[in-house]
Amino acid sequence: KIEAGHMTLKIEACTLDALLSDVVHMLRPKAEEKGLKFAVERAEDVPALIHTDKTKLQQILANLVANAIKFTSEGSVRLQVARVADAAGHLQFAVIDTGAGIAEEEKAAVFQAFQQTQSGVQSREGTG
């Protein structure tokens, strides 16, 4: 849908803490099941109220965190939110885990449609 220009965004004010809390409640049980620590780290200068398409942002974050949990066998998964140092007040979301990672030669293909890394293929699980 994105590439075809058919994605419609519904931008509205939403509380970031509520959005992050929903992601945590959805995925913490999966992390705990695997014995992983799961934490959200929000920088102090990140605003409480943001303007975004809450449903799509929540879906994206949940997919990224779920993949991190899926491919991390021990250690932790963190979702970090920070403010980008620009005049527009953009936010940066990062998912950091102690999993196997992505091989350097596969990083360019990660954002292409229908691609899966070698670790994904070896796990014998779907692409999400």
C-alpha positions in Angstrom: 0.0 0.0 0.0 2.8 2.4 0.8 4.6 2.0 -2.5 1.4 2.3 -4.4 0.4 5.5 -2.6 -2.8 4.0 -1.2 -1.9 4.4 2.5 -4.1 6.9 4.3 -2.8 8.3 7.6 -5.2 9.5 10.3 -3.1 12.0 12.2 -4.4 13.0 15.6 -3.1 13.9 19.0 -2.4 10.9 21.2 -0.7 10.3 24.5 2.7 8.6 23.9 2.7 6.8 27.3 -0.6 5.2 26.5 0.6 4.0 23.1 3.8 2.6 24.6 1.9 1.0 27.4 -0.3 -0.8 24.9 2.7 -2.2 23.1 4.2 -3.3 26.5 1.0 -5.0 27.6 0.7 -6.8 24.2 4.3 -8.1 24.1 5.6 -8.4 27.7 4.1 -11.9 28.1 5.9 -13.2 25.0 9.2 -11.8 26.4 8.6 -13.2 29.9 7.8 -16.6 28.3 11.2 -16.6 26.8 12.9 -15.3 30.0 13.8 -12.0 28.3 13.9 -8.6 30.0 11.7 -6.1 28.1 11.9 -2.4 28.8 10.8 0.9 27.4 13.2 3.8 27.7 11.7 7.3 27.1 14.0 10.3 27.1 13.0 13.1 29.4 12.6 15.6 26.6 10.1 13.5 24.6 6.7 15.2 24.8 3.8 13.4 26.4 1.4 14.3 23.6 2.3 13.6 20.0 0.6 13.9 16.6 0.6 10.7 14.7 -1.5 7.9 13.2 -1.6 6.0 16.5 -2.9 2.7 15.1 -0.2 2.6 12.4 2.6 3.6 14.8 1.5 1.1 17.4 1.4 -1.6 14.7 4.9 -0.8 13.5 6.4 -0.7 17.0 4.6 -4.0 17.9 6.0 -5.7 14.7 9.5 -4.5 15.4 9.4 -5.5 19.1 7.8 -8.9 18.3 10.5 -9.6 15.7 13.2 -8.7 18.3 11.6 -11.0 20.8 11.2 -13.8 18.3 14.9 -13.7 17.3 16.4 -13.1 20.7 17.0 -16.3 22.7 18.5 -14.7 25.9 19.1 -11.3 27.3 16.8 -8.3 26.6 14.7 -6.3 24.2 14.5 -2.5 24.7 12.2 0.0 22.9 13.8 3.5 23.1 12.2 6.8 22.3 14.2 9.9 21.9 13.8 13.4 20.4 15.7 14.0 17.2 17.9 17.1 17.3 16.1 19.0 14.6 13.8 22.0 14.5 10.7 19.9 13.5 10.6 18.0 16.8 10.7 14.6 15.3 11.0 11.5 17.4 13.2 8.5 16.9 12.1 5.0 17.9 14.8 2.2 18.3 14.4 -1.4 19.1 17.6 -2.8 20.6 18.1 -6.5 21.5 20.7 -9.0 22.4 19.7 -11.4 19.5 21.9 -12.7 16.7 21.5 -9.5 14.7 21.5 -9.1 10.9 24.5 -10.0 8.8 26.2 -6.9 7.2 25.6 -8.2 3.7 21.8 -8.6 4.4 21.2 -5.2 5.9 20.5 -3.5 2.5 17.7 -6.0 1.7 15.9 -5.7 5.0 13.6 -2.9 3.8 12.8 -4.5 0.5 9.4 -6.2 0.2 9.2 -9.9 1.0 12.8 -10.3 2.2 13.9 -12.4 5.1 17.3 -12.6 6.6 19.3 -15.9 6.9 18.5 -16.0 10.7 14.8 -15.7 9.8 15.1 -18.6 7.4 16.9 -20.7 9.9 14.3 -20.1 12.5 11.7 -21.6 10.3 9.2 -19.0 11.3 7.3 -16.6 9.0 8.2 -13.1 8.2 5.5 -11.8 10.6 
